[in-house]
Amino acid sequence: MSSMTFEKALAELENIVNQMEKGGLSLSESLALFEKGVKLARFLREELEKAERKVEILLKNEKGELKATPFVLEEVTSAPGEREEPEESSDEEEPLQ
């Protein structure tokens, strides 16, 4: 899988899941697809872990300490540079115990 990209592997894994969900496969076909899916899932996990390590390196401060910063996912519908503030709920939430 050395020439495999994250995106191709994810698309292939989704295809395998769809095939298996449809059913109608023989036991040997199902096992072969399952084995391929497991290999793809491992590859994807490794790629995500590599990306996470790169992000951690980029987030280290000048002292080499990792500084946790919250990641804010912006709404897809908002214009670039424009963030929508979450609406305040009128219902009071009970604190978790």
C-alpha positions as CSV (number, residue, x, y, z in Angstrom):
1,M,0.0,0.0,0.0
2,S,3.0,2.3,-0.4
3,S,1.3,4.2,-3.3
4,M,-2.0,4.4,-1.5
5,T,-3.3,7.7,-0.3
6,F,-5.5,8.3,2.7
7,E,-8.4,9.4,0.5
8,K,-8.1,6.3,-1.8
9,A,-7.9,4.0,1.1
10,L,-10.9,5.5,2.8
11,A,-13.0,5.3,-0.5
12,E,-11.9,1.7,-0.9
13,L,-12.9,0.8,2.7
14,E,-16.3,2.5,2.2
15,N,-16.7,0.4,-1.0
16,I,-15.9,-2.8,0.9
17,V,-18.4,-1.9,3.7
18,N,-21.1,-1.3,1.1
19,Q,-20.4,-4.6,-0.7
20,M,-20.5,-6.5,2.6
21,E,-23.7,-4.7,3.8
22,K,-25.5,-5.7,0.5
23,G,-24.8,-9.4,1.2
24,G,-25.0,-12.1,-1.3
25,L,-21.2,-12.8,-1.1
26,S,-19.8,-16.3,-0.5
27,L,-18.0,-16.9,2.7
28,S,-14.6,-16.8,1.0
29,E,-15.4,-13.5,-0.7
30,S,-16.6,-12.0,2.6
31,L,-13.5,-13.2,4.4
32,A,-11.2,-11.8,1.6
33,L,-13.1,-8.4,1.7
34,F,-12.9,-8.4,5.5
35,E,-9.2,-9.1,5.5
36,K,-8.6,-6.3,2.9
37,G,-10.8,-3.9,5.0
38,V,-8.8,-4.7,8.2
39,K,-5.6,-3.8,6.3
40,L,-7.1,-0.6,5.0
41,A,-8.3,0.3,8.4
42,R,-4.8,-0.2,9.9
43,F,-3.3,1.9,7.1
44,L,-5.8,4.7,7.8
45,R,-5.2,4.6,11.5
46,E,-1.4,4.8,10.9
47,E,-1.9,7.8,8.6
48,L,-4.0,9.6,11.1
49,E,-1.4,8.9,13.8
50,K,1.3,10.4,11.6
51,A,-0.9,13.5,10.9
52,E,-1.5,13.8,14.7
53,R,2.2,13.7,15.4
54,K,2.8,16.4,12.8
55,V,0.1,18.6,14.3
56,E,1.7,18.2,17.7
57,I,5.1,19.2,16.4
58,L,3.5,22.3,14.8
59,L,1.7,23.2,18.1
60,K,4.8,23.1,20.3
61,N,5.8,26.4,21.7
62,E,9.4,27.9,21.7
63,K,10.3,25.8,24.8
64,G,9.3,22.6,23.1
65,E,6.2,22.2,25.3
66,L,3.0,21.1,23.7
67,K,0.3,23.7,24.1
68,A,-3.2,22.5,23.9
69,T,-5.4,24.8,21.9
70,P,-9.1,24.1,21.3
71,F,-10.1,23.3,17.7
72,V,-13.2,25.1,16.6
73,L,-15.0,23.6,13.7
74,E,-16.6,26.4,11.7
75,E,-20.0,26.0,10.0
76,V,-19.7,25.1,6.4
77,T,-22.4,27.6,5.5
78,S,-20.6,30.6,7.1
79,A,-18.6,32.9,4.9
80,P,-14.8,32.7,5.2
81,G,-13.6,34.6,8.3
82,E,-17.1,34.7,9.6
83,R,-18.0,32.5,12.6
84,E,-21.5,31.8,13.8
85,E,-21.9,32.0,17.6
86,P,-24.0,29.1,19.0
87,E,-27.5,30.0,20.0
88,E,-28.1,30.0,23.7
89,S,-30.6,27.5,24.9
90,S,-33.5,28.6,27.0
91,D,-33.6,25.3,28.8
92,E,-31.4,25.1,31.9
93,E,-29.1,22.1,31.8
94,E,-28.4,20.2,35.0
95,P,-24.7,19.8,35.9
96,L,-23.3,16.4,35.5
97,Q,-22.6,14.6,38.8
